[in-house]
Amino acid sequence: MSHFFSLAALTAALPTALAVYQGFNYGALKPDGSLKVQADFENEFKVAQTLHGAPGVGFTSARLYTTIQGGTDIGPISAIPAAIATNTTLLLGIWASAGALIVDNELAALKNAINQYGDAFVRLVAGISVGSEDLYRNSPTGMANGENPGTDPNVLVAYIKKTRDTIAGTKLAGKPVGHVDTWTAWVNSSNQAVINVCDWVGMDAYPYFQSKVSNAIQYNKGLFDDALGQTQAAVGSKPVWITETGFPVTGNKSGDAVPSIENAKVFWDEVGCARFGYTNIWWYTLQDHSGPLQPGKVSFGVVGGSLTTTPLFDISCGVSREPEPEPRPNNPPPVPTTSKPAPTTSKPAPTTSSTAVIARSGAATDSPKPAPTTSSAAVVARSGAATDSLKPVPTTSSAAVVARSGAATDSSKPVPTTSEPIPTISKPAPTTSSAAVVAGSGAATDSSSSTDTTDTGYGFSTDSTTSVTATPSPANSTLTNPTGVVAISDRITASIGVAILAVVFAVLVV
């Protein structure tokens, strides 16, 4: 009988151990720049889940940039009840480039969500990301490109530890806590302290922005594989989650990369299809603008300007695709399936070694970085400003602006406030009201006016001892950015799970 219960417990645990998260990034603003409410998130989540031809496990997960609902100081973001209503898993976000006060507000909103929604919320949480590309924006390259203030590694480490302390003793205790940044930030040894305190690391990589190397569409797969391989080598045994990647369907050239629906499909097929269903991945993005596609304006949206279940291109990946094993620095040992050791069959895929790949450095023009918006003292991160700007424009109300404003380079210094309204195009300017500016909106220029993609954010060659180049992450609505149990990164883990069942079954037979 005891064997029976052991087998039952193991069987019940396997689905969780083998879970994979697959979804999109979601910002807090609609394409027109207004704040999203629960119904807006529900509509997006439902469309993502029912996309025609969706591969892998389907797009049932959402990555968020903030936990605070716009218009509040510490109210939980309305994406949470929307996720509960649609059974969408969540990679939660804590905006970390706006100072300690905003981080405290984010954590207060997180605790309020636990108390308000309980188990219905907790069971959907894939993990918690403390910050998004803060290290990149804090780098010399990020600052040179006009990016908004980031966060020093030691400060980010403190925020991550504080997040763990906050969820300790709550129903979220034990959920994996990590940080999302550009791949070039992860390979910079000066950020090792952040790697050390993470349960997982989130990698953002956009070969489209690597304009300093040959980045025509036929080279994008190699550039992405190289970025992933270098990241995995830098973080060692830490799981690497792909938190942002994609290719624009419209926009200006970036180096040799030409935005088009056809090229977006090539990138999807070569980069996404090898990983969907096998690796935690949040694509950028479902929708980032409304209305007809406009040449010259960068858009990464898979469905175009209409929220529809019919994508702009075939996303099915074919009916008999063979996934590409993830290159990993450390492979798990083989698990015997009988009394004799069974050899493993899966080999990690080699990564390319191009030396001049510096991704997502975050140049001004055409850089898809969502900006958090706020109200009162709250952060509504990466929502995606309306109009032509690819970076969302932060909104404010009474206390603090949380929005990649780029006003200061030292995150410990207050950002000057202003009473002027935020422009909806060109580089979004942070606005404030009475108290503090929460940076992070990510300056950007009007993507419709720029054809020079020099230093756009993904193609810089950098000295790894001094600076890291990274990408401006696209945000939802005019590029807003949105979304485990720790998931498997390749089929080896799945084989291990099956092998465990076989061993237990063999014991029962004996």
C-alpha positions as CSV (number, residue, x, y, z in Angstrom):
1,M,0.0,0.0,0.0
2,S,2.8,2.4,0.8
3,H,4.2,1.7,-2.6
4,F,0.9,2.7,-4.1
5,F,0.8,6.0,-2.3
6,S,4.4,6.8,-3.3
7,L,3.6,6.1,-6.9
8,A,0.4,8.3,-6.7
9,A,2.4,11.1,-5.1
10,L,5.1,10.9,-7.7
11,T,2.5,10.9,-10.5
12,A,0.7,13.9,-9.1
13,A,4.0,15.8,-8.8
14,L,5.2,15.2,-12.4
15,P,2.8,17.7,-14.2
16,T,4.1,20.5,-12.0
17,A,7.8,19.4,-12.3
18,L,7.4,19.3,-16.1
19,A,5.4,22.4,-16.6
20,V,6.4,24.8,-19.3
21,Y,5.3,28.4,-19.6
22,Q,4.6,29.9,-23.0
23,G,3.1,33.3,-23.6
24,F,3.5,37.0,-24.4
25,N,4.6,40.2,-22.7
26,Y,1.8,42.5,-21.6
27,G,2.1,46.2,-20.7
28,A,-0.3,48.2,-18.6
29,L,-1.5,50.6,-21.4
30,K,-3.7,50.0,-24.4
31,P,-2.5,51.0,-27.8
32,D,-4.2,54.4,-27.4
33,G,-2.3,55.1,-24.3
34,S,-5.1,54.6,-21.8
35,L,-4.9,52.3,-18.8
36,K,-5.9,48.7,-19.2
37,V,-8.6,47.4,-17.0
38,Q,-9.6,43.8,-16.2
39,A,-11.7,43.4,-19.3
40,D,-8.8,44.5,-21.5
41,F,-6.4,42.0,-20.1
42,E,-9.1,39.3,-20.3
43,N,-9.6,40.0,-24.0
44,E,-5.9,39.8,-24.7
45,F,-5.5,36.6,-22.7
46,K,-8.4,34.9,-24.4
47,V,-7.1,35.8,-27.9
48,A,-3.6,34.6,-27.0
49,Q,-5.1,31.2,-25.8
50,T,-7.1,30.7,-29.0
51,L,-4.6,31.9,-31.7
52,H,-5.1,29.8,-34.8
53,G,-2.3,27.3,-35.2
54,A,-0.7,28.0,-31.8
55,P,2.2,25.6,-31.3
56,G,3.6,23.9,-28.2
57,V,1.5,24.2,-25.1
58,G,-0.4,27.3,-26.4
59,F,0.0,30.8,-25.3
60,T,-1.4,30.6,-21.8
61,S,1.1,32.7,-19.8
62,A,1.6,36.4,-19.4
63,R,4.6,38.3,-18.4
64,L,4.0,41.6,-16.5
65,Y,6.2,44.6,-15.8
66,T,4.5,45.9,-12.6
67,T,2.2,44.5,-10.0
68,I,0.5,47.9,-9.4
69,Q,-2.7,48.9,-11.2
70,G,-2.5,52.3,-12.8
71,G,-4.5,54.9,-10.9
72,T,-3.6,53.4,-7.6
73,D,-0.6,53.4,-5.2
74,I,-0.7,49.8,-4.0
75,G,-3.7,48.3,-5.7
76,P,-3.0,44.9,-7.5
77,I,-2.9,45.2,-11.2
78,S,-6.1,44.1,-12.9
79,A,-4.2,41.5,-15.0
80,I,-4.4,39.3,-11.9
81,P,-8.2,38.9,-11.7
82,A,-8.1,38.6,-15.6
83,A,-5.6,35.8,-15.3
84,I,-7.8,34.0,-12.7
85,A,-10.8,34.3,-15.0
86,T,-9.0,32.9,-18.0
87,N,-6.6,30.5,-16.2
88,T,-3.6,32.3,-17.4
89,T,-0.3,31.8,-15.6
90,L,1.7,34.9,-14.6
91,L,5.3,35.9,-14.5
92,L,4.9,38.8,-12.1
93,G,7.0,42.0,-12.4
94,I,8.3,44.3,-9.7
95,W,9.4,47.6,-11.3
96,A,12.9,48.2,-9.9
97,S,14.3,51.4,-11.6
98,A,12.2,53.9,-9.8
99,G,13.7,53.9,-6.3
100,A,13.1,52.1,-3.0
101,L,9.7,53.7,-2.4
102,I,8.2,52.3,-5.6
103,V,9.7,48.9,-4.9
104,D,8.0,49.1,-1.5
105,N,4.7,50.0,-3.2
106,E,5.1,47.1,-5.6
107,L,5.6,44.6,-2.8
108,A,2.6,46.1,-0.9
109,A,0.5,45.5,-4.0
110,L,1.8,41.9,-4.2
111,K,0.8,41.3,-0.6
112,N,-2.6,42.8,-1.2
113,A,-3.0,40.5,-4.2
114,I,-2.2,37.4,-2.0
115,N,-4.7,38.5,0.6
116,Q,-7.4,39.5,-1.9
117,Y,-7.2,36.6,-4.4
118,G,-5.6,33.8,-2.3
119,D,-5.0,30.4,-3.8
120,A,-6.8,31.3,-7.1
121,F,-4.0,33.7,-7.7
122,V,-1.1,31.9,-6.1
123,R,-1.5,28.7,-8.2
124,L,-1.1,30.8,-11.4
125,V,2.2,32.4,-10.4
126,A,5.1,31.1,-12.5
127,G,7.6,33.3,-10.8
128,I,8.5,36.8,-9.8
129,S,10.8,39.1,-11.8
130,V,12.4,41.8,-9.7
131,G,13.2,44.5,-12.3
132,S,13.5,44.5,-16.1
133,E,16.6,45.5,-18.0
134,D,17.8,47.7,-15.1
135,L,21.4,46.5,-15.5
136,Y,21.4,47.4,-19.2
137,R,20.0,50.9,-18.5
138,N,22.6,51.4,-15.8
139,S,25.4,50.5,-18.2
140,P,27.5,53.1,-20.0
141,T,26.0,52.0,-23.3
142,G,22.5,52.3,-22.0
143,M,23.2,55.8,-20.7
144,A,25.0,56.8,-23.9
145,N,21.9,55.7,-25.9
146,G,19.7,58.0,-23.8
147,E,18.0,55.2,-21.9
148,N,16.3,56.0,-18.6
149,P,17.9,55.4,-15.2
150,G,18.6,51.8,-14.3
151,T,19.7,50.2,-11.0
152,D,23.1,49.3,-9.6
153,P,23.7,45.6,-9.2
154,N,24.1,45.9,-5.4
155,V,20.8,47.8,-5.2
156,L,19.1,45.2,-7.3
157,V,20.4,42.4,-5.1
158,A,18.9,44.1,-2.1
159,Y,15.5,44.4,-3.9
160,I,15.6,40.7,-4.8
161,K,16.3,39.7,-1.2
162,K,13.6,42.1,0.0
163,T,11.1,40.4,-2.3
164,R,11.9,37.0,-0.9
165,D,11.5,38.3,2.6
166,T,8.1,39.8,1.7
167,I,6.7,36.5,0.4
168,A,8.2,34.4,3.2
169,G,5.5,33.0,5.3
170,T,2.8,33.7,2.6
171,K,1.2,31.4,0.1
172,L,3.8,32.7,-2.4
173,A,6.7,31.4,-0.3
174,G,9.0,29.3,-2.5
175,K,8.0,30.8,-5.8
176,P,11.1,31.3,-7.9
177,V,12.4,34.9,-7.8
178,G,14.7,36.2,-10.6
179,H,15.6,39.2,-12.8
180,V,15.1,40.0,-16.4
181,D,17.8,41.7,-18.4
182,T,19.5,41.9,-21.8
183,W,21.8,39.0,-22.6
184,T,24.7,41.4,-22.7
185,A,24.0,42.3,-19.1
186,W,24.2,38.7,-18.0
187,V,27.6,38.2,-19.7
188,N,29.1,41.2,-18.0
189,S,31.0,39.9,-14.9
190,S,30.3,43.1,-13.0
191,N,26.7,41.8,-12.6
192,Q,27.7,38.4,-11.1
193,A,26.2,39.3,-7.7
194,V,22.7,39.6,-9.3
195,I,23.1,36.1,-10.9
196,N,24.1,34.7,-7.5
197,V,20.8,35.7,-5.8
198,C,18.5,34.7,-8.6
199,D,16.6,31.4,-8.8
200,W,16.4,31.9,-12.5
201,V,17.5,34.5,-15.0
202,G,15.4,36.0,-17.8
203,M,17.1,36.8,-21.1
204,D,16.0,39.4,-23.5
205,A,17.5,39.1,-27.0
206,Y,16.6,40.8,-30.3
207,P,19.0,40.2,-33.2
208,Y,17.0,42.8,-35.1
209,F,18.8,45.5,-33.0
210,Q,22.2,44.1,-33.5
211,S,23.0,46.5,-36.3
212,K,26.8,46.4,-35.8
213,V,27.0,42.9,-37.1
214,S,25.5,41.1,-40.1
215,N,22.0,40.8,-38.9
216,A,20.0,40.0,-42.0
217,I,17.2,37.6,-41.3
218,Q,19.3,34.6,-42.4
219,Y,21.7,35.3,-39.6
220,N,19.1,36.0,-36.8
221,K,19.0,32.4,-35.6
222,G,22.7,32.2,-35.2
223,L,22.8,35.5,-33.4
224,F,20.0,34.4,-31.0
225,D,21.7,31.0,-30.4
226,D,24.9,32.8,-29.6
227,A,23.2,35.1,-27.1
228,L,21.5,32.2,-25.4
229,G,24.7,30.1,-25.3
230,Q,26.7,33.0,-23.8
231,T,24.1,33.7,-21.3
232,Q,23.8,30.1,-20.2
233,A,27.6,29.8,-19.9
234,A,27.7,33.0,-17.8
235,V,25.0,32.0,-15.3
236,G,26.1,28.4,-14.9
237,S,23.4,26.1,-13.4
238,K,20.8,28.8,-13.1
239,P,17.8,28.2,-15.4
240,V,17.5,30.6,-18.3
241,W,14.0,31.7,-19.2
242,I,13.5,33.5,-22.5
243,T,11.6,36.6,-21.4
244,E,11.6,38.7,-24.6
245,T,12.4,38.1,-28.2
246,G,10.7,38.7,-31.5
247,F,11.1,40.3,-34.9
248,P,9.1,43.4,-36.2
249,V,6.5,43.1,-38.9
250,T,6.9,46.8,-39.8
251,G,9.5,49.4,-39.2
252,N,12.8,50.8,-40.5
253,K,15.9,48.8,-41.3
254,S,18.2,48.1,-38.4
255,G,21.6,47.3,-39.9
256,D,20.8,44.6,-42.4
257,A,17.6,43.5,-40.7
258,V,14.4,44.4,-42.6
259,P,11.1,44.4,-40.8
260,S,8.4,42.5,-42.7
261,I,5.7,39.9,-42.0
262,E,7.7,37.4,-44.0
263,N,10.9,37.9,-42.0
264,A,8.9,37.9,-38.7
265,K,7.7,34.4,-39.7
266,V,11.2,33.2,-40.5
267,F,12.3,34.4,-37.0
268,W,9.3,32.7,-35.4
269,D,10.0,29.4,-37.2
270,E,13.7,29.3,-36.6
271,V,13.9,30.7,-33.1
272,G,10.5,30.2,-31.6
273,C,9.4,26.8,-33.0
274,A,12.5,25.0,-31.8
275,R,11.6,26.1,-28.2
276,F,7.8,26.4,-27.9
277,G,6.6,23.7,-25.6
278,Y,10.1,22.9,-24.3
279,T,11.4,26.1,-22.8
280,N,9.9,28.9,-20.7
281,I,9.3,31.6,-23.2
282,W,7.4,34.9,-23.4
283,W,7.3,36.3,-26.9
284,Y,7.3,40.0,-27.8
285,T,4.5,40.5,-28.5
286,L,0.8,39.8,-29.2
287,Q,-0.3,43.3,-30.1
288,D,1.5,46.7,-29.8
289,H,-0.6,49.0,-31.9
290,S,-4.1,49.5,-33.2
291,G,-5.2,50.2,-36.7
292,P,-3.6,49.4,-40.1
293,L,0.1,48.6,-40.2
294,Q,2.2,51.6,-41.0
295,P,5.5,51.3,-42.8
296,G,8.3,53.0,-40.9
297,K,6.7,52.5,-37.5
298,V,8.2,49.5,-35.7
299,S,5.6,46.9,-34.6
300,F,6.3,43.5,-33.2
301,G,2.7,42.5,-32.9
302,V,1.8,39.0,-34.0
303,V,-1.8,39.9,-34.7
304,G,-1.3,43.3,-36.1
305,G,-3.6,46.3,-35.4
306,S,-6.7,44.2,-34.6
307,L,-7.1,42.0,-31.6
308,T,-7.9,38.8,-33.5
309,T,-7.2,35.1,-33.2
310,T,-5.9,35.1,-36.8
311,P,-2.1,36.0,-36.8
312,L,-0.4,37.9,-39.5
313,F,1.5,34.8,-40.5
314,D,1.3,31.0,-40.0
315,I,2.5,30.3,-36.4
316,S,1.8,26.5,-36.4
317,C,5.5,25.5,-36.8
318,G,4.4,22.6,-39.0
319,V,2.9,19.4,-37.9
320,S,6.1,17.4,-37.4
321,R,8.8,19.7,-36.2
322,E,11.8,18.4,-34.3
323,P,12.8,20.7,-31.5
324,E,16.3,21.9,-31.2
325,P,17.9,21.0,-27.9
326,E,18.9,23.9,-25.8
327,P,22.7,24.5,-25.5
328,R,23.5,24.2,-21.8
329,P,26.7,24.5,-19.9
330,N,25.7,21.8,-17.5
331,N,23.7,18.8,-18.5
332,P,21.8,16.6,-16.0
333,P,23.2,13.1,-15.5
334,P,21.4,10.2,-17.2
335,V,18.7,8.5,-15.2
336,P,18.6,4.7,-15.5
337,T,15.2,3.3,-16.6
338,T,16.1,-0.3,-15.7
339,S,18.6,-2.1,-13.5
340,K,21.2,-1.2,-16.1
341,P,22.3,2.4,-16.7
342,A,20.6,3.8,-19.7
343,P,22.6,6.1,-22.0
344,T,21.2,9.5,-22.6
345,T,20.4,10.3,-26.2
346,S,19.9,14.0,-26.2
347,K,22.9,16.2,-27.1
348,P,23.0,19.9,-26.3
349,A,22.9,22.0,-29.5
350,P,26.2,24.0,-30.0
351,T,25.9,27.7,-29.9
352,T,27.6,30.0,-32.3
353,S,30.5,32.0,-31.2
354,S,30.3,35.2,-33.0
355,T,32.3,37.6,-31.0
356,A,30.8,40.9,-32.0
357,V,27.2,40.2,-31.0
358,I,26.0,42.8,-28.5
359,A,22.3,42.6,-28.3
360,R,19.6,45.0,-27.3
361,S,21.7,48.0,-26.5
362,G,18.7,50.3,-26.5
363,A,19.3,52.9,-29.0
364,A,16.9,55.8,-29.3
365,T,15.1,55.2,-32.5
366,D,12.8,52.3,-33.1
367,S,13.7,50.8,-29.8
368,P,10.8,48.8,-28.5
369,K,10.8,49.5,-24.8
370,P,7.6,49.7,-22.9
371,A,7.4,52.3,-20.2
372,P,5.7,51.9,-16.9
373,T,2.9,54.3,-16.1
374,T,1.7,55.3,-12.8
375,S,-0.9,57.1,-10.8
376,S,-0.5,58.4,-7.3
377,A,2.7,56.7,-6.3
378,A,2.3,53.6,-8.4
379,V,4.1,52.0,-11.2
380,V,2.3,50.9,-14.2
381,A,5.3,49.6,-16.0
382,R,6.0,49.0,-19.6
383,S,2.5,49.7,-20.8
384,G,3.3,51.0,-24.2
385,A,2.6,54.5,-25.0
386,A,0.1,55.5,-27.6
387,T,1.0,57.2,-30.8
388,D,4.2,56.6,-32.8
389,S,6.5,56.0,-29.9
390,L,7.6,52.5,-29.3
391,K,8.2,53.1,-25.7
392,P,5.1,53.6,-23.6
393,V,4.6,57.0,-22.1
394,P,4.4,56.9,-18.3
395,T,1.3,58.5,-16.8
396,T,1.1,59.9,-13.3
397,S,-1.3,61.2,-10.8
398,S,-0.3,62.5,-7.4
399,A,2.8,61.1,-6.1
400,A,5.3,59.4,-8.3
401,V,6.0,58.6,-11.9
402,V,7.0,55.1,-12.6
403,A,8.1,55.1,-16.2
404,R,11.5,54.7,-17.6
405,S,11.8,58.4,-17.8
406,G,15.5,58.5,-18.4
407,A,15.9,61.7,-16.4
408,A,18.8,60.6,-14.3
409,T,21.6,58.1,-14.6
410,D,22.2,57.6,-10.9
411,S,19.1,55.6,-9.6
412,S,19.8,56.8,-6.1
413,K,19.3,60.4,-7.1
414,P,15.8,61.9,-7.4
415,V,14.7,62.7,-10.9
416,P,13.7,66.3,-11.4
417,T,9.9,66.7,-11.6
418,T,8.0,68.7,-14.1
419,S,4.4,69.8,-14.5
420,E,4.5,69.6,-18.3
421,P,2.4,66.9,-19.9
422,I,4.1,63.9,-21.4
423,P,4.4,63.9,-25.1
424,T,2.9,60.9,-26.9
425,I,5.5,60.7,-29.6
426,S,9.2,61.0,-29.8
427,K,11.1,60.3,-26.7
428,P,8.5,59.9,-23.9
429,A,9.2,62.4,-21.2
430,P,8.4,61.4,-17.7
431,T,5.8,63.5,-15.9
432,T,5.4,64.0,-12.2
433,S,3.2,65.6,-9.8
434,S,4.1,66.1,-6.2
435,A,6.6,63.6,-4.9
436,A,9.0,61.4,-6.7
437,V,9.8,60.4,-10.3
438,V,9.9,56.7,-10.8
439,A,12.2,56.2,-13.7
440,G,12.0,53.6,-16.3
441,S,10.0,54.7,-19.2
442,G,12.8,54.4,-21.7
443,A,13.3,57.3,-24.0
444,A,12.5,56.7,-27.5
445,T,12.2,58.7,-30.6
446,D,9.3,58.8,-33.1
447,S,10.0,55.5,-34.9
448,S,8.3,56.9,-38.0
449,S,10.9,59.6,-38.4
450,S,14.0,57.5,-38.0
451,T,15.8,55.6,-40.6
452,D,19.2,55.6,-39.0
453,T,19.5,52.6,-36.8
454,T,23.0,53.2,-35.6
455,D,23.3,52.0,-32.0
456,T,19.7,51.0,-31.9
457,G,20.2,48.8,-29.0
458,Y,21.2,45.3,-30.0
459,G,24.3,45.6,-32.1
460,F,27.1,47.1,-30.1
461,S,30.5,45.6,-29.6
462,T,31.4,46.2,-26.0
463,D,34.2,45.6,-23.6
464,S,32.8,43.0,-21.3
465,T,34.8,44.4,-18.5
466,T,33.3,47.8,-18.7
467,S,29.9,47.9,-20.2
468,V,27.1,45.8,-21.6
469,T,25.0,46.6,-24.5
470,A,21.4,45.5,-24.5
471,T,18.1,46.0,-26.1
472,P,15.3,48.2,-25.5
473,S,12.6,45.8,-24.7
474,P,9.4,46.2,-26.7
475,A,6.4,47.1,-24.7
476,N,2.7,46.5,-25.2
477,S,0.8,49.1,-27.2
478,T,3.3,51.0,-29.1
479,L,5.5,48.4,-27.8
480,T,4.4,47.5,-24.3
481,N,6.1,44.8,-22.5
482,P,4.3,42.3,-20.6
483,T,4.5,38.3,-18.1
484,G,6.6,29.0,-13.1
485,V,7.4,26.4,-11.2
486,V,10.8,26.1,-12.7
487,A,10.2,24.6,-16.1
488,I,12.2,22.2,-18.2
489,S,14.5,23.8,-20.8
490,D,14.7,20.8,-23.1
491,R,13.4,17.3,-23.6
492,I,16.0,15.7,-21.3
493,T,14.1,16.8,-18.2
494,A,10.9,15.3,-19.6
495,S,12.8,12.0,-20.2
496,I,14.0,12.1,-16.6
497,G,10.4,12.4,-15.4
498,V,9.3,9.4,-17.4
499,A,12.3,7.5,-16.2
500,I,11.4,8.1,-12.6
501,L,8.0,6.7,-13.2
502,A,9.5,3.6,-14.8
503,V,11.8,3.1,-11.8
504,V,8.9,3.4,-9.3
505,F,6.8,1.0,-11.4
506,A,9.7,-1.5,-11.5
507,V,9.9,-1.3,-7.7
508,L,6.2,-2.0,-7.4
509,V,6.4,-5.0,-9.6
510,V,9.2,-6.4,-7.5
